[in-house]
């Protein structure tokens, strides 16, 4: 691990960004060039002290997960992200199979969506990054680890908690859509991938999953209109728009409601209620 080069690289990338670049308010009396250390730490969901130690050449070797978070926070290109990994003693991630890296262009769009739920998901329905409105509606996905990061896995392995966000009448349709999406990912990633691991685990746990998996439906789709259930606000009807990356490995999901509708009022009220737990 090259601590000197890492510290210099983090500092230069931090100074090259402005609050507007990452969807933050500049605030009054701003004297720091670029982002503040605490702002980078906030974006990367780590402590300011930990990030400061990295810039001061006295931090431990970051994990690959931390590097992925830093790459998103600093809006690094794929080449810059690979360089960051190598500075810390890791091989560059395999670009053909990486799902954690979110391209800066998608992040710039997400940064500008403050008034409606929006989030980026992988082909395995893993929430990679979400805005505050999405956290308030769906919970904070950053606390999830392992296979539980996948909404497909949680839907069948943890139905009591996961399915409460959808009306019971929509459960069968949602189940079919999720399994068809996993089939599509499985075809691209292969049986020995995380998609294959999820399929294997669910085949051992869910009769419903087995029946749907054997149908061999293959499709990655998002319902254009859906009803979500919030524990305090009840049902919220939203329109769902998906913006895919060029290789279709990730999608930016934006949930909106018709202006002046009851659903729009509920989405606005989410700001008052704040973030709920997953």
Secondary structure, 3 states (H helix, E strand, C coil): CCHHHHHHHHHHHHHCCCHHHHCCCCCCCCCCCCCCHHHHHHHCCCCHHHHHHHHCCCCCCCCHHHHHHHHHHCCCCHHHHHHHHHHCCCCCCCCCCCCCCCCHHHHHHHHCCCCCCEEEEECCCEEEEECHHHHHHHCCHHHCCHHHHEHHHHHHHCHHHHHHHECHHHHHHHHHHHHHHHHHHHHHHCCCCHHHHHHHHHHCCCHHHHHHHCCCCCCCCCCCEEEEEECCCEEEEEEEEEEECCCCCEEEEEEECCCCCHHHHHHHHHHHHCCCCC
